[in-house]
Amino acid sequence: MTELLYLNENLGGGCYTKLRLASGEPCVISVSQKGAFVKKSRFGYFGTMLYYQAGVYEVIRLAEALDRRFPIKTIPNTLKNPVFISLTDAVWRCSNADEARFLLNEVSCGAKK
């Protein structure tokens, strides 16, 4: 089962969370005004990039596509940033980092059409 290790949601700036996926792999999610990334990482920003998007509008489109795919959220309901909620919820559902990479890139490609 996925476990929440760290959460920092700053509505004026960036949002950051660290999860431990069911496989035991650590996963970092960061959303800011510059874009978003998801990494398999034990030490914050260092690690293997699973998903990266620099444009804020593309990240919003990804969040909308994730909301259509997963309308019912499984993460704690204390979060307020809708884009951060969508990305965190999508990764929360994944059992390992490869599954998260595949899901986000698949949905991202569909959102660009």
Residue, then its C-alpha position, 0 to 999 in steps of 0.5 A: m500500500t502506498e504511504l505518504l512520507y512528506l507533504n508541503e502544499n504552498l498555494g502561493g508557490g510550489c507543492y511537493t510530496k514524497l510517497r513510498l509506493a507499494s513496491g517500496e520505491p520512493c516517489v517525489i511529486s512537485v507542482s509549481q507555476k513553472g510546471a511539474f515533475v515526478k521522480k523516483s528519488r530517495f534524496g529529494y530532487f535527485g533521482t530518475m525522472l518519471y514525468y516532466q512537463a515545463g508548461v503550466y497549461e500542459v500540466i493543467r491539461l494533464a490534470e484534467a485528463l487525470d480527473r476524467r480517468f479517476p473521478i473519485k480521489t483516494i488521497p487524503n482530502t486536506l489538499k487544495n491545489p487541484v493540479f497537485i491533487s490530480l497528480t498525487d492521486a494518480v501516482w498514489r494509485c500506482s504500485n511501482a515507479d514504472e507504472a507511474r511513468f507509464l500512466l502519466n506519459e500515456v495520459s499526457c499524450g492523450a491530453k495533448k490531442 
